[in-house]
Amino acid sequence: MKKKILIALLFIFVAIQFIRPAQNKGQAETPQDVTHFVNVPADVMHILKTSCYDCHSNNTRYPWYAHVNPVGLWLQNHIEEGKDELNFSDFAQYDKKKMDHKLEEVEEMVQDGHMPLPAYLSMHTDAKLSEDQKNVLINWVKTERQKLGVTAE
């Protein structure tokens, strides 16, 4: 009985390797990206590219294990959810109020340590934000939100 279960699981594992979701391999920097509507200094852009863009842009750097399912399917789901929440590549398509709200969420998530996700950091240690990097991002967000001039209703 155990042998049949093991064979069935092995068959399923091999079969799901043929499921290949579309990869997020578009342009990260587009005419609608965040740099075309708010000022993004080089230090902030470096942080965004290192710690945010894999899940929050139109271009993901895929590690080798992304090609092994079910991990690849799980990663693709995270990327799709991340882009649904915030896509820096399409940032200029948001209206000012939504831009302000998205920047506010960036500040909250970074400040509370919810982003980058701990699961992401376990495999991408270079994406871990130092206290200085967190402060740079938070100060950038506050400055750009002020420039947007969106008032609370």
C-alpha positions, 0 to 999 in steps of 0.5 A: 500500500505504501509503495502504491502511494509513493508511486502515485506521488512520484507520478503527480510530482513528475506530471506537474513539472509539465505545468509552466505558468507564464513568467513575469519577464516584461520590462521593469522600467516602462513609460508608466513606471514609478520614476516617471511620476515621482522622484526616485533617487538612485539609492531608493531605486537600488533598494526597490530593485533589490527588495521589491521589484521581483514581486512588484514590477513587470520583471522578475529574476527567477532563481533555479528552484522556480523551475521546479513545481510546485515551488514555481507555481507557488512563486508565480502566485506570490508574484501575481498577488504582489503585482495586484497590490502594487506594480512599480512598472505601471505606477503612473497609471494610478490616479493621484489618490491611488498613488498616495494610498500605495505609497502609504502602504509601502511605508506601513509595510516596510515600517512594520517589517511585513515587506519584503516577505519573510519567505522571500528573504529566506532565499534572497538575503540581499533583499533584507532591509537594514534600518538605514534602508527602511528609513531611506524608503520611509522618508522617500515615501513621506516626501513624495506623498507630500508632493502629491498633495492628496488630502484626506477626505 
